[in-house]
Amino acid sequence: TGPREIIRDGLDGVLVPPEDTDKLADAMRRLMDDKKLRDNMSLAAKQIVERFGEEKVMRLWETLIGKLIKS
């Protein structure tokens, strides 16, 4: 878990299995060879701030704490 919770593989980043150097090299090669893919991922990655920015996360915490207080 962790990166998979934040990165959407192929959309705003690349996920490869831990310690799989062959898949990592393939992913890096694909990104180096495809400017459009890099540009698209770069734009999509900026949306991560919207999904995990301070305001959004604080609202989620406030909602959770509010529910816990009521129960």
All heavy atoms as TSV, in Angstrom:
chain	resi	resn	atom	element	x	y	z
A	1	THR	N	N	0.840	-1.168	0.000
A	1	THR	CA	C	0.000	0.000	0.000
A	1	THR	C	C	0.888	1.234	0.000
A	1	THR	O	O	2.095	1.125	-0.040
A	1	THR	CB	C	-0.969	0.027	1.191
A	1	THR	OG1	O	-0.373	0.673	2.284
A	1	THR	CG2	C	-1.385	-1.338	1.610
A	2	GLY	N	N	0.302	2.353	0.065
A	2	GLY	CA	C	1.064	3.599	0.049
A	2	GLY	C	C	1.028	4.224	-1.324
A	2	GLY	O	O	0.054	4.907	-1.658
A	3	PRO	N	N	2.042	3.990	-2.140
A	3	PRO	CA	C	2.055	4.595	-3.467
A	3	PRO	C	C	0.801	4.262	-4.280
A	3	PRO	O	O	0.267	5.103	-4.980
A	3	PRO	CB	C	3.309	4.013	-4.117
A	3	PRO	CG	C	4.208	3.701	-2.978
A	3	PRO	CD	C	3.293	3.266	-1.855
A	4	ARG	N	N	0.325	3.037	-4.166
A	4	ARG	CA	C	-0.866	2.620	-4.932
A	4	ARG	C	C	-2.106	3.407	-4.512
A	4	ARG	O	O	-3.052	3.549	-5.276
A	4	ARG	CB	C	-1.092	1.128	-4.765
A	4	ARG	CG	C	-2.122	0.565	-5.717
A	4	ARG	CD	C	-2.141	-0.944	-5.733
A	4	ARG	NE	N	-0.880	-1.551	-6.116
A	4	ARG	CZ	C	-0.412	-1.634	-7.354
A	4	ARG	NH1	N	-1.107	-1.144	-8.342
A	4	ARG	NH2	N	0.737	-2.212	-7.606
A	5	GLU	N	N	-2.106	3.936	-3.299
A	5	GLU	CA	C	-3.228	4.748	-2.821
A	5	GLU	C	C	-3.227	6.136	-3.453
A	5	GLU	O	O	-4.248	6.800	-3.500
A	5	GLU	CB	C	-3.163	4.887	-1.294
A	5	GLU	CG	C	-3.209	3.585	-0.542
A	5	GLU	CD	C	-4.528	2.859	-0.700
A	5	GLU	OE1	O	-5.576	3.525	-0.730
A	5	GLU	OE2	O	-4.504	1.624	-0.808
A	6	ILE	N	N	-2.067	6.580	-3.907
A	6	ILE	CA	C	-1.923	7.932	-4.434
A	6	ILE	C	C	-1.772	7.932	-5.948
A	6	ILE	O	O	-2.431	8.700	-6.648
A	6	ILE	CB	C	-0.698	8.627	-3.784
A	6	ILE	CG1	C	-0.918	8.751	-2.277
A	6	ILE	CG2	C	-0.446	9.987	-4.422
A	6	ILE	CD1	C	0.304	9.199	-1.518
A	7	ILE	N	N	-0.925	7.062	-6.462
A	7	ILE	CA	C	-0.606	7.040	-7.892
A	7	ILE	C	C	-1.590	6.145	-8.635
A	7	ILE	O	O	-1.838	5.015	-8.225
A	7	ILE	CB	C	0.831	6.528	-8.109
A	7	ILE	CG1	C	1.826	7.448	-7.433
A	7	ILE	CG2	C	1.131	6.384	-9.603
A	7	ILE	CD1	C	3.224	6.879	-7.327
A	8	ARG	N	N	-2.118	6.675	-9.724
A	8	ARG	CA	C	-2.973	5.877	-10.610
A	8	ARG	C	C	-2.078	5.444	-11.771
A	8	ARG	O	O	-1.740	6.243	-12.640
A	8	ARG	CB	C	-4.162	6.695	-11.083
A	8	ARG	CG	C	-5.076	7.086	-9.908
A	8	ARG	CD	C	-6.128	8.069	-10.298
A	8	ARG	NE	N	-5.487	9.335	-10.671
A	8	ARG	CZ	C	-6.135	10.415	-11.048
A	8	ARG	NH1	N	-7.439	10.415	-11.091
A	8	ARG	NH2	N	-5.483	11.513	-11.372
A	9	ASP	N	N	-1.682	4.177	-11.734
A	9	ASP	CA	C	-0.704	3.643	-12.676
A	9	ASP	C	C	-1.106	3.908	-14.124
A	9	ASP	O	O	-2.208	3.589	-14.548
A	9	ASP	CB	C	-0.534	2.134	-12.466
A	9	ASP	CG	C	0.633	1.569	-13.237
A	9	ASP	OD1	O	1.640	2.291	-13.400
A	9	ASP	OD2	O	0.553	0.407	-13.672
A	10	GLY	N	N	-0.182	4.540	-14.845
A	10	GLY	CA	C	-0.411	4.834	-16.253
A	10	GLY	C	C	-1.154	6.130	-16.494
A	10	GLY	O	O	-1.205	6.614	-17.617
A	11	LEU	N	N	-1.742	6.698	-15.442
A	11	LEU	CA	C	-2.484	7.943	-15.603
A	11	LEU	C	C	-1.682	9.134	-15.062
A	11	LEU	O	O	-1.443	10.104	-15.782
A	11	LEU	CB	C	-3.836	7.863	-14.895
A	11	LEU	CG	C	-4.700	9.099	-14.978
A	11	LEU	CD1	C	-5.066	9.397	-16.428
A	11	LEU	CD2	C	-5.955	8.930	-14.157
A	12	ASP	N	N	-1.269	9.045	-13.814
A	12	ASP	CA	C	-0.503	10.155	-13.240
A	12	ASP	C	C	0.830	9.695	-12.654
A	12	ASP	O	O	1.476	10.411	-11.914
A	12	ASP	CB	C	-1.317	10.911	-12.194
A	12	ASP	CG	C	-1.892	10.015	-11.127
A	12	ASP	OD1	O	-1.354	8.909	-10.910
A	12	ASP	OD2	O	-2.887	10.399	-10.509
A	13	GLY	N	N	1.217	8.496	-12.988
A	13	GLY	CA	C	2.493	7.964	-12.524
A	13	GLY	C	C	2.659	6.534	-12.979
A	13	GLY	O	O	1.827	5.992	-13.703
A	14	VAL	N	N	3.754	5.949	-12.554
A	14	VAL	CA	C	4.060	4.573	-12.939
A	14	VAL	C	C	4.343	3.777	-11.676
A	14	VAL	O	O	5.094	4.208	-10.808
A	14	VAL	CB	C	5.297	4.528	-13.861
A	14	VAL	CG1	C	5.663	3.097	-14.201
A	14	VAL	CG2	C	5.061	5.328	-15.126
A	15	LEU	N	N	3.715	2.633	-11.580
A	15	LEU	CA	C	3.968	1.726	-10.473
A	15	LEU	C	C	4.606	0.451	-11.013
A	15	LEU	O	O	4.153	-0.088	-12.024
A	15	LEU	CB	C	2.664	1.370	-9.764
A	15	LEU	CG	C	1.960	2.518	-9.052
A	15	LEU	CD1	C	0.561	2.085	-8.618
A	15	LEU	CD2	C	2.771	2.968	-7.858
A	16	VAL	N	N	5.652	0.019	-10.360
A	16	VAL	CA	C	6.278	-1.255	-10.707
A	16	VAL	C	C	6.467	-2.038	-9.412
A	16	VAL	O	O	6.580	-1.449	-8.339
A	16	VAL	CB	C	7.636	-1.065	-11.427
A	16	VAL	CG1	C	7.447	-0.381	-12.761
A	16	VAL	CG2	C	8.617	-0.296	-10.577
A	17	PRO	N	N	6.497	-3.345	-9.514
A	17	PRO	CA	C	6.697	-4.152	-8.302
A	17	PRO	C	C	8.043	-3.837	-7.658
A	17	PRO	O	O	9.024	-3.566	-8.354
A	17	PRO	CB	C	6.674	-5.595	-8.833
A	17	PRO	CG	C	5.949	-5.519	-10.145
A	17	PRO	CD	C	6.273	-4.173	-10.709
A	18	PRO	N	N	8.092	-3.870	-6.333
A	18	PRO	CA	C	9.352	-3.611	-5.645
A	18	PRO	C	C	10.465	-4.538	-6.129
A	18	PRO	O	O	10.234	-5.726	-6.348
A	18	PRO	CB	C	9.030	-3.893	-4.166
A	18	PRO	CG	C	7.550	-3.778	-4.070
A	18	PRO	CD	C	7.006	-4.180	-5.402
A	19	GLU	N	N	11.619	-3.973	-6.314
A	19	GLU	CA	C	12.835	-4.696	-6.687
A	19	GLU	C	C	12.781	-5.353	-8.065
A	19	GLU	O	O	13.627	-6.169	-8.386
A	19	GLU	CB	C	13.196	-5.711	-5.609
A	19	GLU	CG	C	13.451	-5.052	-4.259
A	19	GLU	CD	C	13.883	-6.010	-3.200
A	19	GLU	OE1	O	14.572	-6.993	-3.524
A	19	GLU	OE2	O	13.525	-5.781	-2.031
A	20	ASP	N	N	11.788	-4.998	-8.887
A	20	ASP	CA	C	11.717	-5.536	-10.254
A	20	ASP	C	C	12.402	-4.548	-11.193
A	20	ASP	O	O	11.760	-3.687	-11.794
A	20	ASP	CB	C	10.266	-5.771	-10.663
A	20	ASP	CG	C	10.148	-6.581	-11.950
A	20	ASP	OD1	O	11.086	-6.527	-12.783
A	20	ASP	OD2	O	9.119	-7.253	-12.121
A	21	THR	N	N	13.704	-4.683	-11.295
A	21	THR	CA	C	14.489	-3.729	-12.076
A	21	THR	C	C	14.153	-3.792	-13.561
A	21	THR	O	O	14.240	-2.772	-14.248
A	21	THR	CB	C	15.997	-3.953	-11.865
A	21	THR	OG1	O	16.328	-5.308	-12.175
A	21	THR	CG2	C	16.387	-3.647	-10.429
A	22	ASP	N	N	13.762	-4.951	-14.055
A	22	ASP	CA	C	13.397	-5.058	-15.471
A	22	ASP	C	C	12.148	-4.233	-15.773
A	22	ASP	O	O	12.102	-3.494	-16.754
A	22	ASP	CB	C	13.173	-6.520	-15.883
A	22	ASP	CG	C	14.455	-7.324	-15.902
A	22	ASP	OD1	O	15.544	-6.720	-16.089
A	22	ASP	OD2	O	14.384	-8.555	-15.717
A	23	LYS	N	N	11.135	-4.359	-14.919
A	23	LYS	CA	C	9.902	-3.578	-15.145
A	23	LYS	C	C	10.149	-2.093	-14.938
A	23	LYS	O	O	9.572	-1.264	-15.636
A	23	LYS	CB	C	8.772	-4.084	-14.258
A	23	LYS	CG	C	8.231	-5.406	-14.743
A	23	LYS	CD	C	6.904	-5.729	-14.158
A	23	LYS	CE	C	6.448	-7.059	-14.775
A	23	LYS	NZ	N	5.191	-7.514	-14.270
A	24	LEU	N	N	10.997	-1.746	-13.985
A	24	LEU	CA	C	11.341	-0.347	-13.782
A	24	LEU	C	C	12.047	0.212	-15.012
A	24	LEU	O	O	11.710	1.299	-15.494
A	24	LEU	CB	C	12.227	-0.173	-12.550
A	24	LEU	CG	C	12.707	1.244	-12.265
A	24	LEU	CD1	C	11.525	2.191	-12.066
A	24	LEU	CD2	C	13.630	1.254	-11.050
A	25	ALA	N	N	12.989	-0.544	-15.555
A	25	ALA	CA	C	13.706	-0.107	-16.765
A	25	ALA	C	C	12.740	0.033	-17.937
A	25	ALA	O	O	12.826	1.004	-18.705
A	25	ALA	CB	C	14.825	-1.095	-17.102
A	26	ASP	N	N	11.807	-0.907	-18.080
A	26	ASP	CA	C	10.809	-0.825	-19.163
A	26	ASP	C	C	9.948	0.424	-19.012
A	26	ASP	O	O	9.678	1.120	-19.993
A	26	ASP	CB	C	9.912	-2.068	-19.178
A	26	ASP	CG	C	10.632	-3.317	-19.646
A	26	ASP	OD1	O	11.706	-3.192	-20.282
A	26	ASP	OD2	O	10.118	-4.424	-19.360
A	27	ALA	N	N	9.508	0.699	-17.797
A	27	ALA	CA	C	8.667	1.871	-17.557
A	27	ALA	C	C	9.439	3.153	-17.844
A	27	ALA	O	O	8.908	4.082	-18.475
A	27	ALA	CB	C	8.161	1.869	-16.113
A	28	MET	N	N	10.683	3.208	-17.422
A	28	MET	CA	C	11.505	4.393	-17.669
A	28	MET	C	C	11.749	4.577	-19.164
A	28	MET	O	O	11.679	5.690	-19.688
A	28	MET	CB	C	12.825	4.275	-16.911
A	28	MET	CG	C	12.634	4.352	-15.416
A	28	MET	SD	S	14.135	4.001	-14.478
A	28	MET	CE	C	15.111	5.445	-14.876
A	29	ARG	N	N	12.009	3.487	-19.857
A	29	ARG	CA	C	12.228	3.542	-21.310
A	29	ARG	C	C	10.972	4.058	-22.010
A	29	ARG	O	O	11.032	4.902	-22.905
A	29	ARG	CB	C	12.616	2.162	-21.829
A	29	ARG	CG	C	13.127	2.141	-23.246
A	29	ARG	CD	C	13.655	0.764	-23.660
A	29	ARG	NE	N	14.755	0.320	-22.804
A	29	ARG	CZ	C	14.684	-0.692	-21.924
A	29	ARG	NH1	N	13.558	-1.372	-21.779
A	29	ARG	NH2	N	15.713	-1.027	-21.192
A	30	ARG	N	N	9.818	3.538	-21.579
A	30	ARG	CA	C	8.550	3.963	-22.190
A	30	ARG	C	C	8.339	5.465	-21.988
A	30	ARG	O	O	7.941	6.174	-22.923
A	30	ARG	CB	C	7.400	3.157	-21.582
A	30	ARG	CG	C	6.071	3.369	-22.270
A	30	ARG	CD	C	4.988	2.446	-21.745
A	30	ARG	NE	N	4.620	2.804	-20.389
A	30	ARG	CZ	C	4.711	2.003	-19.337
A	30	ARG	NH1	N	5.175	0.778	-19.463
A	30	ARG	NH2	N	4.340	2.408	-18.137
A	31	LEU	N	N	8.631	5.949	-20.803
A	31	LEU	CA	C	8.479	7.377	-20.530
A	31	LEU	C	C	9.484	8.219	-21.306
A	31	LEU	O	O	9.145	9.290	-21.818
A	31	LEU	CB	C	8.621	7.654	-19.038
A	31	LEU	CG	C	7.436	7.230	-18.186
A	31	LEU	CD1	C	7.797	7.262	-16.709
A	31	LEU	CD2	C	6.235	8.101	-18.462
A	32	MET	N	N	10.712	7.746	-21.415
A	32	MET	CA	C	11.724	8.501	-22.158
A	32	MET	C	C	11.385	8.584	-23.642
A	32	MET	O	O	11.658	9.587	-24.286
A	32	MET	CB	C	13.104	7.863	-21.979
A	32	MET	CG	C	13.684	8.103	-20.602
A	32	MET	SD	S	15.393	7.524	-20.429
A	32	MET	CE	C	15.173	5.758	-20.379
A	33	ASP	N	N	10.746	7.545	-24.157
A	33	ASP	CA	C	10.448	7.478	-25.585
A	33	ASP	C	C	9.140	8.146	-25.977
A	33	ASP	O	O	8.871	8.340	-27.161
A	33	ASP	CB	C	10.396	6.011	-26.051
A	33	ASP	CG	C	11.752	5.341	-26.018
A	33	ASP	OD1	O	12.772	6.055	-25.983
A	33	ASP	OD2	O	11.786	4.086	-26.037
A	34	ASP	N	N	8.296	8.491	-25.016
A	34	ASP	CA	C	6.950	8.971	-25.327
A	34	ASP	C	C	6.676	10.319	-24.650
A	34	ASP	O	O	6.195	10.373	-23.518
A	34	ASP	CB	C	5.933	7.925	-24.889
A	34	ASP	CG	C	4.536	8.188	-25.405
A	34	ASP	OD1	O	4.221	9.359	-25.738
A	34	ASP	OD2	O	3.741	7.235	-25.466
A	35	LYS	N	N	6.970	11.399	-25.363
A	35	LYS	CA	C	6.776	12.741	-24.807
A	35	LYS	C	C	5.310	13.003	-24.469
A	35	LYS	O	O	5.000	13.600	-23.438
A	35	LYS	CB	C	7.287	13.802	-25.777
A	35	LYS	CG	C	7.131	15.225	-25.232
A	35	LYS	CD	C	7.681	16.265	-26.157
A	35	LYS	CE	C	7.579	17.677	-25.690
A	35	LYS	NZ	N	6.773	18.025	-24.567
A	36	LYS	N	N	4.409	12.553	-25.320
A	36	LYS	CA	C	2.985	12.776	-25.063
A	36	LYS	C	C	2.560	12.090	-23.754
A	36	LYS	O	O	1.822	12.669	-22.955
A	36	LYS	CB	C	2.140	12.262	-26.228
A	36	LYS	CG	C	0.676	12.565	-26.067
A	36	LYS	CD	C	-0.117	12.152	-27.282
A	36	LYS	CE	C	-1.580	12.485	-27.056
A	36	LYS	NZ	N	-2.410	12.158	-28.197
A	37	LEU	N	N	3.038	10.889	-23.522
A	37	LEU	CA	C	2.729	10.179	-22.290
A	37	LEU	C	C	3.275	10.944	-21.089
A	37	LEU	O	O	2.573	11.126	-20.092
A	37	LEU	CB	C	3.319	8.760	-22.321
A	37	LEU	CG	C	3.135	7.910	-21.068
A	37	LEU	CD1	C	1.658	7.684	-20.770
A	37	LEU	CD2	C	3.861	6.580	-21.221
A	38	ARG	N	N	4.511	11.425	-21.185
A	38	ARG	CA	C	5.100	12.213	-20.102
A	38	ARG	C	C	4.281	13.462	-19.831
A	38	ARG	O	O	3.988	13.797	-18.677
A	38	ARG	CB	C	6.537	12.622	-20.443
A	38	ARG	CG	C	7.541	11.527	-20.378
A	38	ARG	CD	C	8.969	12.055	-20.421
A	38	ARG	NE	N	9.242	13.060	-21.431
A	38	ARG	CZ	C	9.621	12.794	-22.680
A	38	ARG	NH1	N	9.756	11.536	-23.082
A	38	ARG	NH2	N	9.880	13.773	-23.524
A	39	ASP	N	N	3.901	14.167	-20.898
A	39	ASP	CA	C	3.118	15.394	-20.738
A	39	ASP	C	C	1.762	15.108	-20.102
A	39	ASP	O	O	1.322	15.832	-19.200
A	39	ASP	CB	C	2.926	16.093	-22.087
A	39	ASP	CG	C	4.214	16.679	-22.639
A	39	ASP	OD1	O	5.194	16.829	-21.864
A	39	ASP	OD2	O	4.254	16.980	-23.846
A	40	ASN	N	N	1.095	14.050	-20.566
A	40	ASN	CA	C	-0.214	13.692	-20.007
A	40	ASN	C	C	-0.110	13.318	-18.531
A	40	ASN	O	O	-0.933	13.732	-17.713
A	40	ASN	CB	C	-0.845	12.549	-20.792
A	40	ASN	CG	C	-1.308	12.975	-22.164
A	40	ASN	OD1	O	-1.487	14.161	-22.437
A	40	ASN	ND2	N	-1.485	12.020	-23.054
A	41	MET	N	N	0.921	12.542	-18.193
A	41	MET	CA	C	1.104	12.152	-16.798
A	41	MET	C	C	1.429	13.366	-15.941
A	41	MET	O	O	0.970	13.466	-14.801
A	41	MET	CB	C	2.205	11.106	-16.659
A	41	MET	CG	C	1.776	9.730	-17.013
A	41	MET	SD	S	3.068	8.574	-16.538
A	41	MET	CE	C	2.333	7.058	-17.082
A	42	SER	N	N	2.200	14.262	-16.479
A	42	SER	CA	C	2.567	15.466	-15.744
A	42	SER	C	C	1.331	16.295	-15.413
A	42	SER	O	O	1.154	16.751	-14.277
A	42	SER	CB	C	3.558	16.299	-16.564
A	42	SER	OG	O	3.834	17.514	-15.943
A	43	LEU	N	N	0.462	16.467	-16.377
A	43	LEU	CA	C	-0.770	17.231	-16.139
A	43	LEU	C	C	-1.682	16.512	-15.149
A	43	LEU	O	O	-2.252	17.129	-14.252
A	43	LEU	CB	C	-1.508	17.471	-17.458
A	43	LEU	CG	C	-0.821	18.429	-18.434
A	43	LEU	CD1	C	-1.555	18.442	-19.773
A	43	LEU	CD2	C	-0.749	19.830	-17.846
A	44	ALA	N	N	-1.812	15.207	-15.312
A	44	ALA	CA	C	-2.682	14.437	-14.415
A	44	ALA	C	C	-2.130	14.403	-13.000
A	44	ALA	O	O	-2.892	14.401	-12.027
A	44	ALA	CB	C	-2.858	13.016	-14.953
A	45	ALA	N	N	-0.816	14.398	-12.871
A	45	ALA	CA	C	-0.204	14.342	-11.540
A	45	ALA	C	C	-0.531	15.585	-10.724
A	45	ALA	O	O	-0.605	15.519	-9.492
A	45	ALA	CB	C	1.302	14.161	-11.662
A	46	LYS	N	N	-0.749	16.687	-11.388
A	46	LYS	CA	C	-1.096	17.915	-10.668
A	46	LYS	C	C	-2.419	17.773	-9.937
A	46	LYS	O	O	-2.672	18.461	-8.950
A	46	LYS	CB	C	-1.114	19.098	-11.623
A	46	LYS	CG	C	0.270	19.444	-12.143
A	46	LYS	CD	C	0.239	20.565	-13.146
A	46	LYS	CE	C	1.643	20.803	-13.685
A	46	LYS	NZ	N	1.673	21.840	-14.696
A	47	GLN	N	N	-3.268	16.870	-10.398
A	47	GLN	CA	C	-4.557	16.651	-9.737
A	47	GLN	C	C	-4.393	15.961	-8.390
A	47	GLN	O	O	-5.303	15.969	-7.569
A	47	GLN	CB	C	-5.474	15.830	-10.632
A	47	GLN	CG	C	-5.843	16.528	-11.910
A	47	GLN	CD	C	-6.588	15.610	-12.866
A	47	GLN	OE1	O	-6.778	14.433	-12.602
A	47	GLN	NE2	N	-6.996	16.164	-13.993
A	48	ILE	N	N	-3.229	15.369	-8.160
A	48	ILE	CA	C	-2.980	14.725	-6.874
A	48	ILE	C	C	-3.123	15.744	-5.754
A	48	ILE	O	O	-3.634	15.429	-4.676
A	48	ILE	CB	C	-1.595	14.050	-6.861
A	48	ILE	CG1	C	-1.612	12.840	-7.806
A	48	ILE	CG2	C	-1.197	13.628	-5.455
A	48	ILE	CD1	C	-0.270	12.182	-7.981
A	49	VAL	N	N	-2.704	16.966	-6.021
A	49	VAL	CA	C	-2.829	18.020	-5.009
A	49	VAL	C	C	-4.295	18.233	-4.657
A	49	VAL	O	O	-4.638	18.427	-3.489
A	49	VAL	CB	C	-2.180	19.331	-5.504
A	49	VAL	CG1	C	-2.436	20.462	-4.537
A	49	VAL	CG2	C	-0.692	19.137	-5.716
A	50	GLU	N	N	-5.159	18.153	-5.655
A	50	GLU	CA	C	-6.588	18.318	-5.394
A	50	GLU	C	C	-7.123	17.154	-4.566
A	50	GLU	O	O	-7.948	17.345	-3.681
A	50	GLU	CB	C	-7.355	18.421	-6.706
A	50	GLU	CG	C	-7.016	19.655	-7.518
A	50	GLU	CD	C	-7.615	19.620	-8.914
A	50	GLU	OE1	O	-8.520	18.796	-9.166
A	50	GLU	OE2	O	-7.166	20.418	-9.747
A	51	ARG	N	N	-6.649	15.953	-4.839
A	51	ARG	CA	C	-7.142	14.773	-4.134
A	51	ARG	C	C	-6.559	14.635	-2.739
A	51	ARG	O	O	-7.197	14.076	-1.851
A	51	ARG	CB	C	-6.832	13.510	-4.948
A	51	ARG	CG	C	-7.608	13.451	-6.232
A	51	ARG	CD	C	-7.418	12.186	-7.048
A	51	ARG	NE	N	-6.605	11.153	-6.499
A	51	ARG	CZ	C	-5.556	10.613	-7.128
A	51	ARG	NH1	N	-5.205	11.023	-8.317
A	51	ARG	NH2	N	-4.876	9.647	-6.567
A	52	PHE	N	N	-5.327	15.113	-2.552
A	52	PHE	CA	C	-4.648	14.899	-1.280
A	52	PHE	C	C	-4.113	16.192	-0.669
A	52	PHE	O	O	-3.243	16.150	0.196
A	52	PHE	CB	C	-3.495	13.904	-1.467
A	52	PHE	CG	C	-3.969	12.548	-1.884
A	52	PHE	CD1	C	-3.924	12.165	-3.205
A	52	PHE	CD2	C	-4.485	11.661	-0.958
A	52	PHE	CE1	C	-4.375	10.914	-3.604
A	52	PHE	CE2	C	-4.939	10.411	-1.339
A	52	PHE	CZ	C	-4.888	10.042	-2.668
A	53	GLY	N	N	-4.639	17.324	-1.103
A	53	GLY	CA	C	-4.206	18.606	-0.561
A	53	GLY	C	C	-4.667	18.787	0.873
A	53	GLY	O	O	-5.550	18.080	1.375
A	54	GLU	N	N	-4.088	19.762	1.528
A	54	GLU	CA	C	-4.358	19.994	2.946
A	54	GLU	C	C	-5.847	20.220	3.224
A	54	GLU	O	O	-6.400	19.636	4.167
A	54	GLU	CB	C	-3.547	21.201	3.424
A	54	GLU	CG	C	-3.745	21.506	4.884
A	54	GLU	CD	C	-2.932	22.693	5.360
A	54	GLU	OE1	O	-2.085	23.197	4.591
A	54	GLU	OE2	O	-3.158	23.122	6.494
A	55	GLU	N	N	-6.500	21.043	2.421
A	55	GLU	CA	C	-7.918	21.337	2.673
A	55	GLU	C	C	-8.772	20.082	2.607
A	55	GLU	O	O	-9.629	19.849	3.470
A	55	GLU	CB	C	-8.428	22.375	1.680
A	55	GLU	CG	C	-7.892	23.767	1.939
A	55	GLU	CD	C	-8.478	24.783	0.972
A	55	GLU	OE1	O	-9.611	24.580	0.504
A	55	GLU	OE2	O	-7.792	25.787	0.706
A	56	LYS	N	N	-8.554	19.269	1.599
A	56	LYS	CA	C	-9.341	18.045	1.435
A	56	LYS	C	C	-9.086	17.081	2.582
A	56	LYS	O	O	-10.018	16.520	3.162
A	56	LYS	CB	C	-9.006	17.392	0.099
A	56	LYS	CG	C	-9.653	16.050	-0.107
A	56	LYS	CD	C	-10.635	16.081	-1.207
A	56	LYS	CE	C	-11.329	14.747	-1.347
A	56	LYS	NZ	N	-11.608	14.401	-2.682
A	57	VAL	N	N	-7.835	16.890	2.922
A	57	VAL	CA	C	-7.493	15.953	3.997
A	57	VAL	C	C	-8.036	16.440	5.331
A	57	VAL	O	O	-8.572	15.652	6.127
A	57	VAL	CB	C	-5.964	15.734	4.050
A	57	VAL	CG1	C	-5.564	14.938	5.284
A	57	VAL	CG2	C	-5.491	15.028	2.784
A	58	MET	N	N	-7.957	17.737	5.578
A	58	MET	CA	C	-8.489	18.273	6.833
A	58	MET	C	C	-10.003	18.080	6.919
A	58	MET	O	O	-10.527	17.753	7.997
A	58	MET	CB	C	-8.120	19.750	6.989
A	58	MET	CG	C	-6.635	19.984	7.220
A	58	MET	SD	S	-5.941	19.047	8.604
A	58	MET	CE	C	-6.777	19.790	9.979
A	59	ARG	N	N	-10.710	18.256	5.813
A	59	ARG	CA	C	-12.157	18.012	5.813
A	59	ARG	C	C	-12.462	16.555	6.153
A	59	ARG	O	O	-13.393	16.250	6.901
A	59	ARG	CB	C	-12.775	18.381	4.463
A	59	ARG	CG	C	-13.101	19.839	4.319
A	59	ARG	CD	C	-14.023	20.117	3.141
A	59	ARG	NE	N	-13.593	19.518	1.885
A	59	ARG	CZ	C	-12.785	20.104	1.007
A	59	ARG	NH1	N	-12.309	21.305	1.233
A	59	ARG	NH2	N	-12.457	19.494	-0.114
A	60	LEU	N	N	-11.666	15.643	5.583
A	60	LEU	CA	C	-11.867	14.218	5.869
A	60	LEU	C	C	-11.639	13.920	7.357
A	60	LEU	O	O	-12.406	13.173	7.966
A	60	LEU	CB	C	-10.938	13.365	5.002
A	60	LEU	CG	C	-11.238	13.370	3.501
A	60	LEU	CD1	C	-10.116	12.685	2.733
A	60	LEU	CD2	C	-12.573	12.708	3.220
A	61	TRP	N	N	-10.583	14.500	7.924
A	61	TRP	CA	C	-10.315	14.304	9.350
A	61	TRP	C	C	-11.443	14.881	10.190
A	61	TRP	O	O	-11.889	14.262	11.168
A	61	TRP	CB	C	-8.984	14.956	9.748
A	61	TRP	CG	C	-7.804	14.077	9.510
A	61	TRP	CD1	C	-6.832	14.248	8.564
A	61	TRP	CD2	C	-7.465	12.880	10.214
A	61	TRP	NE1	N	-5.914	13.233	8.633
A	61	TRP	CE2	C	-6.283	12.377	9.648
A	61	TRP	CE3	C	-8.050	12.188	11.259
A	61	TRP	CZ2	C	-5.662	11.213	10.097
A	61	TRP	CZ3	C	-7.440	11.018	11.714
A	61	TRP	CH2	C	-6.263	10.554	11.135
A	62	GLU	N	N	-11.908	16.072	9.851
A	62	GLU	CA	C	-12.991	16.698	10.617
A	62	GLU	C	C	-14.255	15.859	10.563
A	62	GLU	O	O	-14.945	15.692	11.570
A	62	GLU	CB	C	-13.254	18.107	10.091
A	62	GLU	CG	C	-12.148	19.080	10.452
A	62	GLU	CD	C	-12.271	20.416	9.732
A	62	GLU	OE1	O	-13.168	20.583	8.886
A	62	GLU	OE2	O	-11.439	21.307	10.024
A	63	THR	N	N	-14.553	15.308	9.401
A	63	THR	CA	C	-15.724	14.443	9.260
A	63	THR	C	C	-15.575	13.199	10.122
A	63	THR	O	O	-16.502	12.811	10.844
A	63	THR	CB	C	-15.924	14.050	7.778
A	63	THR	OG1	O	-16.113	15.235	7.012
A	63	THR	CG2	C	-17.111	13.124	7.612
A	64	LEU	N	N	-14.419	12.574	10.069
A	64	LEU	CA	C	-14.180	11.369	10.864
A	64	LEU	C	C	-14.282	11.670	12.357
A	64	LEU	O	O	-14.956	10.955	13.102
A	64	LEU	CB	C	-12.801	10.788	10.537
A	64	LEU	CG	C	-12.367	9.594	11.384
A	64	LEU	CD1	C	-13.321	8.421	11.188
A	64	LEU	CD2	C	-10.940	9.201	11.056
A	65	ILE	N	N	-13.637	12.725	12.800
A	65	ILE	CA	C	-13.673	13.078	14.224
A	65	ILE	C	C	-15.101	13.407	14.652
A	65	ILE	O	O	-15.544	13.004	15.721
A	65	ILE	CB	C	-12.698	14.230	14.517
A	65	ILE	CG1	C	-11.252	13.737	14.332
A	65	ILE	CG2	C	-12.918	14.797	15.913
A	65	ILE	CD1	C	-10.198	14.822	14.316
A	66	GLY	N	N	-15.836	14.121	13.794
A	66	GLY	CA	C	-17.234	14.427	14.100
A	66	GLY	C	C	-18.060	13.167	14.278
A	66	GLY	O	O	-18.870	13.069	15.204
A	67	LYS	N	N	-17.854	12.193	13.417
A	67	LYS	CA	C	-18.591	10.925	13.532
A	67	LYS	C	C	-18.208	10.183	14.807
A	67	LYS	O	O	-19.060	9.577	15.465
A	67	LYS	CB	C	-18.314	10.041	12.315
A	67	LYS	CG	C	-18.980	10.527	11.051
A	67	LYS	CD	C	-18.663	9.618	9.874
A	67	LYS	CE	C	-19.300	10.135	8.614
A	67	LYS	NZ	N	-18.972	9.277	7.447
A	68	LEU	N	N	-16.943	10.205	15.162
A	68	LEU	CA	C	-16.496	9.522	16.378
A	68	LEU	C	C	-17.052	10.176	17.632
A	68	LEU	O	O	-17.415	9.493	18.589
A	68	LEU	CB	C	-14.964	9.480	16.428
A	68	LEU	CG	C	-14.291	8.612	15.367
A	68	LEU	CD1	C	-12.784	8.801	15.400
A	68	LEU	CD2	C	-14.659	7.149	15.549
A	69	ILE	N	N	-17.145	11.490	17.625
A	69	ILE	CA	C	-17.675	12.207	18.782
A	69	ILE	C	C	-19.154	11.893	18.969
A	69	ILE	O	O	-19.616	11.730	20.098
A	69	ILE	CB	C	-17.449	13.726	18.622
A	69	ILE	CG1	C	-15.948	14.045	18.773
A	69	ILE	CG2	C	-18.270	14.517	19.643
A	69	ILE	CD1	C	-15.580	15.472	18.447
A	70	LYS	N	N	-19.898	11.764	17.856
A	70	LYS	CA	C	-21.338	11.505	17.935
A	70	LYS	C	C	-21.648	10.075	18.367
A	70	LYS	O	O	-22.739	9.805	18.848
A	70	LYS	CB	C	-21.987	11.783	16.579
A	70	LYS	CG	C	-22.033	13.248	16.244
A	70	LYS	CD	C	-22.660	13.467	14.884
A	70	LYS	CE	C	-22.625	14.942	14.519
A	70	LYS	NZ	N	-23.149	15.193	13.176
A	71	SER	N	N	-20.696	9.173	18.170
A	71	SER	CA	C	-21.008	7.762	18.493
A	71	SER	C	C	-20.684	7.386	19.915
A	71	SER	O	O	-20.316	8.070	20.756
A	71	SER	CB	C	-20.258	6.836	17.568
A	71	SER	OG	O	-18.861	7.006	17.637
